[in-house]
Amino acid sequence: MCRLFTLILLISWWQARAQDPSYTQYTVKDGLAGSTVYHALQDSNGFIWFATNQGVSRFDGKTFRNFSKEDGLPDNEILRLYLDRHNNMWFISLSGIPSVFYKGTFRQLDGCKGVYAISEDFITDSILLFTNYTRDIKDYQGYYGAVNRPGEWRFKEQVKPAKNEIYSWPVLKASSEKQINFHFSLADSRTYALTVKSKYKIARYTFPYHHGIYLPFYKRPLVTLAANREAVLFYADGIYMADTARLTLIPSLKELHLKYNDLNALYHENDSTLWICTRNKGLVRVSNFLSPARNIRLFFSKACCSSILKDREAGYWVTTLNQGVFYLPDPGSHYISSQGKLVAQDVRCIRTMDPQHMAAGFTDGNIFSIDNHTLQGKLLPQWGKNNENNRVLDIRPYTAHQMLVASDYGFYSFAADNSYRNIGHCSSIKGMFLMGDSSIVLASGLGLYMMDPRSKRVKTIFRQRVTCVDGIGGRYYWGTFNGMYTFADGAVKYLGTGYPALSGIINHIDVAPDSTIWVSTQQGVVILKNGRITCIGRQQGLLSSMCKHVLLDGHTAWISTDKGISRIAYRWDHDLLIYTVAGITEMDGLIAADVNQTAISGKYIWAATARGICFFPEDYTPHSMQNPLINISTIVSGNKEITGSDTVLIDYKKNKLLIGLSGISFRSGKYIRYQYRLKDLDSNWTSTANSLLEFSTLPFGIHTFEIRAIDRWGVKSRQTKKLVIAVPPPFWKTAWFMLVAYFLVALLAGWGVYAAFRRQHRQRDAAYLLRKKMADLEMMALRAQMNPHFIFNCLSSIQHYILRSDIVNANLYLHKFSMLIRKILQYSTASDITLAEELKVLELYLELEKLRLGERMDYSIQVEEDLPQTDLYIPSMIIQPHVENAIKHGISALLDKPGMVRIDFRRLGNYLVCTIDDNGIGIHVAAQRKQASFPGYRSLGTGITESRINIMNAIQKEKILLEVIDKKEQGGAEQGTVVRLCFPMSNN
């Protein structure tokens, strides 16, 4: 961005003065589409649009975005812009085909030809496109009209041949929101007419025709509404203002020193200021234009100005047909321009010599003297002739008629007649400190020296490179590349040891009247007072930590940096510094951001910059004129730009989103920042200076993106910009798919579990049925085996009685045997019988055995009292075989004593325990005798019972437990056998 400053202020119409207001120039090098700029407008989003010969440029204060025919414009040469009340920007092209920027895209209106102007009719809420084109060798004039509904424009042609019949046909050229229309027409071949129409009144004014003058009836943009929107300004043979009450000639062309073909555009800023864009005279500002005491000032005298725009922050944009665009942020800031050869030159120092004069030293070796009252300046010609490229690094007033100059080549004294002489043999002088009139301390690239200018005697104090020096009274300080020093008590003292902030490169030292030392370093300003250090750098609000100079004025310190001037307003609370910082940059009117020194004279602060000398009012306070505006300028999703939408849909396959931001505050320039958040993911704001945000792999769902801008003063945009970001998941991650999938998985899992359960159940049932069938068959076979065996034993007993001719016992035995057989036959077909039934069978059996053995045997049956005999079930014919074995093999073999069988039923946990206890010979002795008498013998009843128990245990969970104990084998005192049967408690 090229910085030029050539605004000419007039004492008379043509007499230039020495100071020009500062401005910034934008050209093709800065990104502008073309150097020929016809028109500029600012839309409600804050963007400034420029119509150029190479397309349209949209500017947000930092970057230009250019549009051309490839983007939808009908032609690259755009002559005029128009902003309608719906914030749609309209474009008039050289080809005569209009277009409109609507919802982020350009729409061409190919059916409208020869269009040269656009206007809205607020009374009828319509939009008009004025035309002047040739058809069938005939010229037609008129307009295309449509109801002003954005996106639904349906223009209808209203034209007539351009002959005498159009004289009385008024053409609307301006319409006010206050519903006042201004129509121009040809009253006849020699007279123009203006008709002003409002709701309540119509006024008609005429003025004579002048040959060759292009009136507002035709193409040229010389009509503008007055600031109050109730009057119109236009150009004929002069500049007129008209409303429903009167027609007034403001200045005539003669008064303006203009010709009829000089005017390009008019801008009515307010009731006292009128701007005129001219072809050959630049930009003319007429102040108090309604008063005879008009003040006329000329700007950009060498530029062909085409339009002027005042933006929402009170900055001015001037378009030209040969030099691009000029931006004036503040007309109160000026720079010295009377010496053309010094424009844009590096100024190393500036100093107030006396209330009347200032002096500045340049890198090219020139010294410039400025009159503070006239602001006229002059070079010292003899010095400049002999000291080319002899950098002037410091200037100081010495006596009433002398000044001292420090330069690369030496140390010089200037007299009142501007003659000079070298008063020292030192070279590369960086700065000086005057200790009264007798001694001068010089900072040199070779060391620090003290000299007497009268005797020219020089004393060496320090032998290292010195960058600066300053002091107060008899105390002085100097800076080097490795820190700061002072001379105290006759010796050099290094301050960097006690104050690490003063151990680096020292750019400049400035001592305040209260002996406070302000030190400019590359890490900010270091302030030393009463042994206490205060550091102020970029983090504390300075524009930059690269500080070059401090100008102290009361309770204000002006800090020169490479990024502008920081003004520190401060006060001391004992040794505590209380301060606020404000920045002054190019956007405030500085000629350049790189400022070397400042000085104060009169009511102005003067700045020596890398591009010349500028000045601004001492009381100027940079501040935010308006809240910044925030726009989402570009949205790119999946390498495709999305326009005109507040909702963006992202393909999950290309989950990457780029959002371009435009925070608009032209006075903030590049210092604008942003705060953003994805509201549903994070409630905290994230700050960034980057205007392009990238989001990758956003989570699936709908997110609300919020963004706001913050200007360089920390003022936020009033409203946040919102963008709805929809990241739909693939169908296999959608809620309905997941629900259906979960349902199907659950259904399949349930069906699988059910199928497996059914299969297992069927297999278990089949196995159970098979085992049960096998058990039943085995049971039947076992019973078939057991019943004959028991009957055989009983019949043997009856036979025994018969053979002994014991008829009574035989009959008794036979009776009981028949009862027992009846019970056995009754219970043999049942798997389970009750405990009561089992007890009856056992009682009958034991009575039969008692009859058979007589005194040789006795028995007893014991049942626990609380056992429910009729409700407990046990397997049938399990206990009896063991009782039979106890009698047959244990008791019957006794010869020396009677036998005793005890049967006991008790509950033990969930089991019914039956204990059969006899005092026979014992199971092992009985088994040995049987083996001796009958080798291979095995008790049939016992074997059948064990097999039955095994089969029953195979088909039920709770097992029947059988335990047979030989008392002798267990270490008992008596012989005999104990059989213990444990049946699971069952009531079925």
Rosetta blueprint (number, residue, H / E / L):
1 M L
2 C E
3 R L
4 L L
5 F L
6 T L
7 L L
8 I L
9 L L
10 L E
11 I L
12 S L
13 W L
14 W L
15 Q L
16 A E
17 R L
18 A L
19 Q E
20 D E
21 P E
22 S L
23 Y L
24 T E
25 Q E
26 Y E
27 T L
28 V H
29 K H
30 D H
31 G L
32 L L
33 A L
34 G L
35 S L
36 T L
37 V E
38 Y E
39 H E
40 A E
41 L E
42 Q E
43 D L
44 S L
45 N L
46 G L
47 F L
48 I E
49 W E
50 F E
51 A E
52 T E
53 N L
54 Q L
55 G E
56 V E
57 S E
58 R E
59 F E
60 D L
61 G L
62 K L
63 T L
64 F E
65 R E
66 N E
67 F E
68 S L
69 K H
70 E H
71 D H
72 G L
73 L L
74 P L
75 D L
76 N L
77 E L
78 I E
79 L E
80 R E
81 L E
82 Y E
83 L E
84 D L
85 R L
86 H L
87 N L
88 N L
89 M E
90 W E
91 F E
92 I E
93 S E
94 L L
95 S L
96 G L
97 I L
98 P E
99 S E
100 V E
101 F E
102 Y E
103 K L
104 G L
105 T E
106 F E
107 R E
108 Q E
109 L L
110 D L
111 G L
112 C L
113 K L
114 G L
115 V E
116 Y E
117 A E
118 I E
119 S E
120 E E
121 D E
122 F L
123 I L
124 T L
125 D L
126 S E
127 I E
128 L E
129 L E
130 F E
131 T E
132 N E
133 Y E
134 T E
135 R E
136 D L
137 I L
138 K E
139 D E
140 Y E
141 Q E
142 G E
143 Y E
144 Y E
145 G E
146 A E
147 V E
148 N L
149 R L
150 P L
151 G L
152 E L
153 W L
154 R L
155 F L
156 K E
157 E E
158 Q E
159 V E
160 K E
161 P E
162 A L
163 K L
164 N H
165 E H
166 I H
167 Y L
168 S L
169 W L
170 P L
171 V E
172 L E
173 K E
174 A E
175 S E
176 S E
177 E L
178 K L
179 Q L
180 I E
181 N E
182 F E
183 H E
184 F E
185 S E
186 L E
187 A E
188 D E
189 S L
190 R L
191 T E
192 Y E
193 A E
194 L E
195 T E
196 V E
197 K E
198 S L
199 K L
200 Y L
201 K L
202 I E
203 A E
204 R E
205 Y E
206 T E
207 F E
208 P E
209 Y L
210 H L
211 H L
212 G L
213 I L
214 Y L
215 L L
216 P L
217 F L
218 Y L
219 K L
220 R L
221 P L
222 L L
223 V E
224 T E
225 L E
226 A L
227 A L
228 N L
229 R L
230 E L
231 A L
232 V E
233 L E
234 F E
235 Y E
236 A L
237 D L
238 G E
239 I E
240 Y E
241 M E
242 A E
243 D L
244 T L
245 A L
246 R L
247 L E
248 T E
249 L E
250 I E
251 P E
252 S E
253 L L
254 K L
255 E L
256 L L
257 H L
258 L L
259 K L
260 Y L
261 N L
262 D L
263 L E
264 N E
265 A E
266 L E
267 Y E
268 H E
269 E L
270 N L
271 D L
272 S L
273 T E
274 L E
275 W E
276 I E
277 C E
278 T E
279 R L
280 N L
281 K L
282 G L
283 L E
284 V E
285 R E
286 V E
287 S E
288 N L
289 F L
290 L L
291 S L
292 P L
293 A L
294 R L
295 N E
296 I E
297 R E
298 L E
299 F E
300 F L
301 S L
302 K L
303 A L
304 C L
305 C E
306 S E
307 S E
308 I E
309 L E
310 K E
311 D L
312 R L
313 E L
314 A L
315 G L
316 Y E
317 W E
318 V E
319 T E
320 T E
321 L L
322 N L
323 Q L
324 G L
325 V E
326 F E
327 Y E
328 L E
329 P L
330 D L
331 P L
332 G L
333 S L
334 H E
335 Y E
336 I E
337 S L
338 S L
339 Q L
340 G H
341 K H
342 L H
343 V L
344 A L
345 Q L
346 D L
347 V E
348 R E
349 C E
350 I E
351 R E
352 T E
353 M L
354 D L
355 P L
356 Q L
357 H E
358 M E
359 A E
360 A E
361 G E
362 F E
363 T L
364 D L
365 G L
366 N L
367 I E
368 F E
369 S E
370 I E
371 D E
372 N L
373 H L
374 T L
375 L L
376 Q L
377 G E
378 K E
379 L E
380 L L
381 P H
382 Q H
383 W H
384 G H
385 K H
386 N H
387 N L
388 E L
389 N L
390 N L
391 R L
392 V E
393 L E
394 D E
395 I E
396 R E
397 P E
398 Y L
399 T L
400 A L
401 H L
402 Q L
403 M E
404 L E
405 V E
406 A E
407 S E
408 D L
409 Y L
410 G L
411 F E
412 Y E
413 S E
414 F E
415 A L
416 A L
417 D L
418 N L
419 S L
420 Y E
421 R E
422 N E
423 I E
424 G E
425 H L
426 C L
427 S L
428 S L
429 I E
430 K E
431 G E
432 M E
433 F E
434 L E
435 M E
436 G L
437 D L
438 S L
439 S E
440 I E
441 V E
442 L E
443 A E
444 S E
445 G L
446 L L
447 G E
448 L E
449 Y E
450 M E
451 M E
452 D E
453 P L
454 R L
455 S L
456 K L
457 R E
458 V E
459 K E
460 T E
461 I E
462 F E
463 R L
464 Q L
465 R L
466 V L
467 T L
468 C E
469 V E
470 D E
471 G E
472 I E
473 G L
474 G L
475 R E
476 Y E
477 Y E
478 W E
479 G E
480 T E
481 F L
482 N L
483 G E
484 M E
485 Y E
486 T E
487 F E
488 A E
489 D L
490 G L
491 A E
492 V E
493 K E
494 Y E
495 L L
496 G L
497 T L
498 G L
499 Y L
500 P H
501 A H
502 L H
503 S L
504 G L
505 I L
506 I E
507 N E
508 H E
509 I E
510 D E
511 V E
512 A L
513 P L
514 D L
515 S L
516 T L
517 I E
518 W E
519 V E
520 S E
521 T E
522 Q L
523 Q L
524 G E
525 V E
526 V E
527 I E
528 L E
529 K E
530 N L
531 G L
532 R E
533 I E
534 T E
535 C E
536 I E
537 G L
538 R H
539 Q H
540 Q H
541 G L
542 L L
543 L L
544 S L
545 S L
546 M L
547 C E
548 K E
549 H E
550 V E
551 L E
552 L E
553 D E
554 G L
555 H L
556 T E
557 A E
558 W E
559 I E
560 S E
561 T E
562 D L
563 K L
564 G E
565 I E
566 S E
567 R E
568 I E
569 A E
570 Y E
571 R E
572 W E
573 D E
574 H L
575 D L
576 L E
577 L E
578 I E
579 Y E
580 T E
581 V E
582 A E
583 G E
584 I E
585 T L
586 E H
587 M H
588 D H
589 G L
590 L L
591 I L
592 A L
593 A L
594 D L
595 V E
596 N E
597 Q E
598 T E
599 A E
600 I E
601 S E
602 G L
603 K L
604 Y E
605 I E
606 W E
607 A E
608 A E
609 T E
610 A L
611 R L
612 G E
613 I E
614 C E
615 F E
616 F E
617 P E
618 E L
619 D L
620 Y L
621 T L
622 P L
623 H L
624 S L
625 M L
626 Q L
627 N L
628 P L
629 L E
630 I E
631 N E
632 I E
633 S E
634 T E
635 I E
636 V E
637 S E
638 G L
639 N L
640 K E
641 E E
642 I E
643 T L
644 G L
645 S L
646 D L
647 T E
648 V E
649 L E
650 I L
651 D L
652 Y H
653 K H
654 K H
655 N L
656 K E
657 L E
658 L E
659 I E
660 G E
661 L E
662 S E
663 G E
664 I E
665 S L
666 F L
667 R L
668 S L
669 G H
670 K H
671 Y H
672 I L
673 R E
674 Y E
675 Q E
676 Y E
677 R E
678 L E
679 K L
680 D L
681 L L
682 D L
683 S L
684 N L
685 W L
686 T E
687 S E
688 T E
689 A L
690 N L
691 S L
692 L E
693 L E
694 E E
695 F E
696 S E
697 T L
698 L L
699 P L
700 F L
701 G E
702 I E
703 H E
704 T E
705 F E
706 E E
707 I E
708 R E
709 A E
710 I E
711 D L
712 R L
713 W L
714 G L
715 V L
716 K E
717 S L
718 R L
719 Q L
720 T L
721 K E
722 K E
723 L E
724 V E
725 I E
726 A E
727 V E
728 P L
729 P L
730 P L
731 F H
732 W H
733 K H
734 T L
735 A H
736 W H
737 F H
738 M H
739 L H
740 V H
741 A H
742 Y H
743 F H
744 L H
745 V H
746 A H
747 L H
748 L H
749 A H
750 G H
751 W H
752 G H
753 V H
754 Y H
755 A H
756 A H
757 F H
758 R H
759 R H
760 Q H
761 H H
762 R H
763 Q H
764 R H
765 D H
766 A H
767 A H
768 Y H
769 L H
770 L H
771 R H
772 K H
773 K H
774 M H
775 A H
776 D H
777 L H
778 E H
779 M H
780 M H
781 A H
782 L H
783 R H
784 A H
785 Q H
786 M H
787 N H
788 P H
789 H H
790 F H
791 I H
792 F H
793 N H
794 C H
795 L H
796 S H
797 S H
798 I H
799 Q H
800 H H
801 Y H
802 I H
803 L H
804 R L
805 S L
806 D L
807 I H
808 V H
809 N H
810 A H
811 N H
812 L H
813 Y H
814 L H
815 H H
816 K H
817 F H
818 S H
819 M H
820 L H
821 I H
822 R H
823 K H
824 I H
825 L H
826 Q H
827 Y H
828 S L
829 T L
830 A L
831 S L
832 D E
833 I E
834 T E
835 L H
836 A H
837 E H
838 E H
839 L H
840 K H
841 V H
842 L H
843 E H
844 L H
845 Y H
846 L H
847 E H
848 L H
849 E H
850 K H
851 L H
852 R H
853 L H
854 G H
855 E H
856 R H
857 M E
858 D E
859 Y E
860 S E
861 I E
862 Q E
863 V E
864 E L
865 E L
866 D L
867 L L
868 P L
869 Q L
870 T L
871 D L
872 L L
873 Y E
874 I E
875 P E
876 S L
877 M L
878 I L
879 I H
880 Q H
881 P H
882 H H
883 V H
884 E H
885 N H
886 A H
887 I H
888 K H
889 H H
890 G H
891 I H
892 S L
893 A L
894 L L
895 L L
896 D L
897 K L
898 P L
899 G E
900 M E
901 V E
902 R E
903 I E
904 D E
905 F E
906 R E
907 R E
908 L E
909 G L
910 N L
911 Y E
912 L E
913 V E
914 C E
915 T E
916 I E
917 D E
918 D E
919 N L
920 G L
921 I L
922 G L
923 I H
924 H H
925 V H
926 A H
927 A H
928 Q H
929 R H
930 K H
931 Q H
932 A H
933 S H
934 F L
935 P L
936 G L
937 Y L
938 R L
939 S L
940 L H
941 G H
942 T H
943 G H
944 I H
945 T H
946 E H
947 S H
948 R H
949 I H
950 N H
951 I H
952 M H
953 N H
954 A H
955 I L
956 Q L
957 K L
958 E L
959 K L
960 I L
961 L E
962 L E
963 E E
964 V E
965 I E
966 D E
967 K L
968 K L
969 E L
970 Q L
971 G L
972 G L
973 A L
974 E L
975 Q L
976 G L
977 T E
978 V E
979 V E
980 R E
981 L E
982 C E
983 F E
984 P E
985 M L
986 S L
987 N L
988 N L
